[in-house]
Amino acid sequence: YTQVSEIFQLSYFSENSSFQEVHYDSSFKDKFDNGKKISALYVFSENSKARPKLVIHQKDSSEVLEEKELEVASLCLLKSRIIPYALKDIPAKTFILRYWINGPADAANQSM
């Protein structure tokens, strides 16, 4: 069961090499569970060659599992409670639209 909500965030990165620290968008821990189940990232920029990097980390660790370049007009979906991620090397004048789909915690699937 997943429901669609009207919660989104628009981030504008004005400087070259901007970044966002490693984080989860939600959690299985009651204190930090904000209801977000799926995180959707949409990248757009006037520079069609903009390629911000999505860095996926090992759960509860600083170890990098994977690093991907996101293309302009691309959509990336992540499990909000399971996947810690960072954004780095974001080119100037790039927007990232984040949209979250809320849903109950899937306790049986707490690992990647």
C-alpha positions, 0 to 999 in steps of 0.5 A: 500500500502506497499513497501519493501526496502533495509534498515536494521540495525544489532546491536550486544550486547556484554555485559549481560543485554544490553538494548535499550531505549523506542522509536518509529521507525517513527512518524505521525508528519512530522518532525519525519516521516522517512517513516518506516511503519513496523519494523521487529526484528530478534534475533540471538545468539550463545546462543540458550537460549538467551531471550531478552525482548521486552517491549511495552509501552502505546502510549505517556506514560511510562506505560508498556502494555506488556513484551515479551521474544523474542526467538532466530531465532524469528521474531517480527513485529511492527507498526513503527509509533504506537508502542513505544518499548524498548529492555532489558535484552539482553544477551551477544553475541546477534545480533538483525537485524532490517528491516523496510518496508516503506509506507505512513502514515495510518492516519486513524489508528493512535492508537493501 
